[in-house]
């Protein structure tokens, strides 16, 4: 009579293989969910930074240069070449020079007299270096009416 030990051992090996495959799939799902969570967290912080900048630009009002200069003063940066650029590190703290993320605000032309618009976009730094048309983490446009100095 033959022993059934090799059959039981084979069954154990198959069960171990199934368990290994299931655990690998679960681990892959956790890693993917962590990456998605990090990306969505960065997108949320980018939205907050862009909305704060847009509100500061709209609050300062006037012509575009005045609005960007006033917003820059409120946010602690100086506009250069008609653009407001703010760099953030990986923890979303403002930093000098290059950071992990950056916010860029610039004027948008309009056909309506007296209406001023600005575009505020937040990018990942490595995305911009990789291609010229990098997708923004968050983008928003802000508009305001320029009040005449005569009134």
C-alpha positions in Angstrom: 0.0 0.0 0.0 1.3 3.4 -1.0 1.7 6.3 1.5 -0.6 9.3 1.0 2.1 11.7 2.4 3.2 13.0 -1.1 -0.4 13.8 -1.9 -0.8 15.8 1.3 2.5 17.6 0.7 1.4 18.5 -2.9 -1.9 19.8 -1.5 0.0 22.0 1.0 2.3 23.3 -1.8 -0.7 24.3 -3.9 -2.3 26.0 -0.9 0.9 27.9 -0.2 1.1 29.0 -3.9 -2.5 30.3 -3.8 -1.8 32.1 -0.5 1.3 33.7 -2.0 -0.6 34.9 -5.1 -3.4 36.3 -3.0 -1.0 38.1 -0.7 0.9 39.5 -3.6 -2.3 40.9 -5.1 -3.3 42.4 -1.8 0.1 44.0 -1.3 0.0 45.5 -4.8 -3.5 46.9 -4.1 -2.1 48.6 -0.9 0.9 50.1 -2.7 -1.4 51.4 -5.5 -3.8 52.9 -3.0 -1.0 54.6 -1.2 0.2 56.2 -4.4 -3.3 57.3 -5.3 -3.7 58.7 -1.7 -0.5 60.7 -2.0 -1.4 62.1 -5.4 -4.9 63.1 -4.2 -3.4 64.7 -1.1 -1.0 66.7 -3.3 -3.9 67.7 -5.6 -5.9 68.9 -2.6 -3.0 71.0 -1.3 -2.4 72.4 -4.8 -6.1 73.4 -4.9 -5.8 75.2 -1.6 -2.6 77.0 -2.7 -4.2 78.0 -6.0 -7.4 79.2 -4.4 -5.5 81.3 -1.8 -3.5 82.9 -4.6 -6.5 83.5 -6.7 -8.3 85.2 -3.8 -5.3 87.3 -3.1 -5.1 88.5 -6.8 -8.8 89.2 -6.8 -8.7 91.1 -3.5 -5.9 93.4 -4.8 -7.7 94.1 -8.0 -6.9 97.0 -10.3 -4.8 96.4 -13.4 -3.0 93.1 -13.8 0.4 94.3 -12.6 -1.1 95.9 -9.5 -3.1 92.7 -8.7 0.0 90.4 -9.1 2.2 92.8 -7.1 -0.4 93.1 -4.3 -0.9 89.3 -4.2 2.8 88.8 -4.2 3.2 91.2 -1.2 0.4 89.3 0.7 2.0 85.9 -0.1 5.6 87.0 0.5 6.9 86.7 -3.1 7.8 89.2 -5.8 6.3 88.9 -9.3 8.8 88.6 -12.2 8.2 89.2 -15.9 4.5 89.5 -15.3 4.2 86.2 -13.5 3.8 85.2 -9.9 5.8 82.1 -9.1 5.8 80.3 -5.8 7.9 77.2 -5.1 6.8 74.6 -2.5 8.8 71.7 -1.0 7.4 68.2 -0.7 5.6 69.1 2.5 3.9 72.1 0.9 6.0 74.7 2.7 7.0 77.8 0.6 10.7 77.6 -0.3 13.2 79.7 -2.2 14.5 78.4 -5.6 13.3 75.1 -6.9 10.8 72.9 -5.0 8.9 69.8 -5.5 5.8 71.8 -6.6 5.3 75.3 -8.0 2.5 77.6 -8.5 2.4 80.0 -11.4 -0.1 82.9 -11.8 -0.2 85.0 -14.9 -2.6 87.3 -16.8 -5.1 86.1 -19.3 -6.2 88.4 -22.1 -9.9 89.3 -22.4 -12.0 91.0 -25.0 -14.2 92.8 -22.5 -13.0 96.3 -21.5 -12.4 96.6 -17.8 -12.5 92.9 -17.2 -9.2 91.4 -15.9 -8.4 87.7 -15.7 -5.6 85.7 -14.3 -4.8 82.0 -14.5 -3.3 80.2 -11.5 -1.8 76.7 -12.0 0.1 74.3 -9.8 2.5 71.8 -11.3 4.8 69.1 -10.0 8.4 70.2 -10.6 9.5 66.9 -12.3 6.5 67.0 -14.6 7.5 70.3 -16.0 11.1 69.3 -16.6 9.9 66.2 -18.5 7.7 67.9 -21.0 6.6 71.4 -22.1 2.9 70.5 -21.8 2.8 69.0 -18.4 -0.6 68.6 -16.9 -1.4 70.8 -13.9 -2.2 69.3 -10.6 -4.8 72.1 -10.2 -5.7 75.1 -12.3 -8.2 78.0 -11.7 -9.0 81.3 -13.4 -9.9 84.4 -11.5 -11.6 87.5 -12.9 -12.3 90.9 -11.5 -13.5 94.3 -12.8 -10.9 97.0 -13.0 -12.3 100.1 -11.4 -11.5 103.4 -13.2 -9.4 105.9 -11.3 -11.7 108.7 -12.5 -14.7 107.4 -10.5 
